[in-house]
Amino acid sequence: MAFGLSGSWMSFTPPLRCATLIKGYKRFLVDVITLEGKTLILHCTNTGAMTGCATPGDIV
């Protein structure tokens, strides 16, 4: 579960999982590696600069 801005808990199906950021590019795409070692290309619904929150090696 994740904690929402309204102070309530949100439930996601399937549940959210952690990964390590490899890199972000083309504004909306990120490469990550899962805890199981699988590399994924994901769409990130970013609407602005990710300066300071998209450092390779960060847990996302």
C-alpha positions in Angstrom: 0.0 0.0 0.0 1.1 3.6 -0.6 0.2 6.7 1.5 -1.9 9.2 -0.5 -1.8 13.0 -0.4 -5.3 13.0 1.2 -3.9 11.1 4.2 -5.6 7.8 3.2 -4.0 4.6 2.1 -4.1 3.6 -1.6 -4.2 0.0 -2.8 -2.6 -1.0 -6.1 -3.2 -4.2 -8.1 -0.7 -5.6 -8.7 1.2 -4.2 -5.7 4.0 -1.6 -6.4 7.5 -2.9 -6.4 10.9 -1.3 -5.8 13.7 -1.1 -8.4 17.0 0.7 -8.9 17.1 3.5 -11.5 19.6 3.0 -14.3 18.8 6.2 -16.3 15.9 8.4 -17.4 15.6 9.7 -21.0 13.3 11.2 -23.5 11.4 12.9 -20.6 9.0 10.0 -20.0 11.1 6.8 -20.1 13.2 5.2 -17.4 15.4 2.1 -17.3 15.3 0.3 -14.0 16.6 -3.0 -12.6 14.3 -5.0 -10.3 15.4 -6.7 -7.1 15.3 -10.0 -9.1 17.8 -8.6 -11.5 15.4 -8.0 -14.5 16.0 -4.8 -16.5 12.8 -3.0 -17.5 11.9 0.1 -19.6 9.1 2.0 -17.9 6.9 4.9 -18.8 7.1 7.6 -16.1 4.2 10.1 -16.0 6.6 13.0 -15.3 5.3 16.5 -16.1 8.5 18.4 -15.5 12.2 18.2 -14.8 13.3 15.3 -12.6 16.5 17.1 -11.5 17.5 15.8 -8.1 15.1 12.8 -8.1 16.5 10.8 -11.1 20.0 10.0 -10.1 21.2 6.7 -11.3 21.3 4.2 -8.4 18.3 5.7 -6.7 15.6 3.3 -5.4 12.3 4.0 -7.2 
